[in-house]
């Protein structure tokens, strides 16, 4: 049995059955999603993919729909959340990241 990465060695996070990961559709987040799905299957964990359409780029909806199609092919639940409300005129990416935080 492999030892989990140091970050998880003293954490109760591995006892959870459900995990959520944010997926933008970019190569880094898709690679992370792919790795976590595989890990989840090996350890009987349920992975939820979550994407946020901030409404800041017209192509975002199509990109997230591609993520949804990929997730369905992986038999994984994918949720698309939509940012409602005023959009910033400046520091758009920083504001978008802040909107993702609880």
C-alpha positions in Angstrom: 0.0 0.0 0.0 1.4 3.3 -1.0 1.8 6.1 1.5 -0.4 9.1 0.6 1.3 12.4 -0.1 2.5 14.2 3.1 -0.4 16.7 2.9 -2.9 13.8 3.5 -0.9 11.7 6.0 -2.4 13.4 9.1 -5.7 14.5 7.6 -9.2 13.1 8.0 -10.0 14.1 4.5 -9.3 10.6 3.2 -12.1 9.3 5.4 -14.7 11.2 3.4 -16.7 9.4 0.7 -17.4 12.4 -1.5 -14.9 14.9 -3.0 -15.5 18.0 -5.1 -13.0 19.5 -7.4 -13.3 22.7 -9.4 -12.7 22.3 -13.1 -12.3 25.2 -15.5 -11.9 23.1 -18.6 -8.2 24.1 -19.0 -5.5 21.5 -19.3 -4.4 21.7 -15.7 -7.8 21.3 -14.1 -8.8 18.5 -16.6 -5.6 16.6 -15.7 -6.4 17.1 -12.0 -10.0 15.9 -12.6 -8.7 12.8 -14.5 -6.3 11.9 -11.8 -8.9 12.3 -9.0 -11.4 10.3 -10.9 -8.9 7.4 -11.1 -8.0 7.8 -7.5 -11.7 7.9 -6.5 -12.4 4.7 -8.4 -9.5 2.9 -6.8 -10.5 4.0 -3.3 -14.3 3.8 -3.6 -14.7 7.6 -3.5 -17.3 9.7 -5.3 -15.8 12.6 -7.2 -18.0 15.6 -8.1 -16.8 18.1 -10.7 -17.8 21.7 -10.3 -17.4 24.5 -12.8 -18.3 28.1 -12.6 -19.5 30.2 -15.5 -18.6 33.7 -14.4 -20.3 35.1 -17.5 -17.1 37.1 -18.3 -16.2 35.4 -21.6 -18.7 34.5 -24.3 -16.9 31.2 -25.0 -17.1 30.0 -21.4 -20.5 28.3 -21.7 -19.3 26.2 -24.6 -16.1 25.3 -22.8 -18.0 24.2 -19.7 -20.4 22.2 -21.9 -17.3 20.3 -23.2 -16.4 19.5 -19.6 -19.9 18.3 -19.0 -19.7 15.9 -22.0 -16.3 14.6 -20.9 -17.6 14.1 -17.3 -20.6 12.2 -18.6 -18.3 9.9 -20.6 -16.4 9.3 -17.4 -19.7 8.6 -15.6 -19.0 11.5 -13.2 -21.4 14.1 -11.9 -20.6 17.6 -13.2 -22.3 20.7 -11.8 -22.1 24.0 -13.7 -22.7 27.0 -11.4 -23.5 30.5 -12.8 -22.3 33.7 -11.3 -25.3 36.0 -11.1 -25.0 39.6 -10.3 -22.8 42.6 -11.2 -19.6 42.0 -13.0 -16.5 44.1 -12.2 -15.1 46.5 -14.7 -11.5 46.0 -13.5 -9.5 43.2 -11.9 -11.9 40.8 -13.5 -10.0 37.5 -12.9 -9.3 38.5 -9.2 -13.0 39.2 -8.7 -14.0 36.0 -10.4 -11.7 34.0 -8.1 -13.2 35.8 -5.0 -16.7 34.9 -6.2 -15.7 31.3 -6.2 -14.8 31.4 -2.5 -17.6 30.6 0.1 
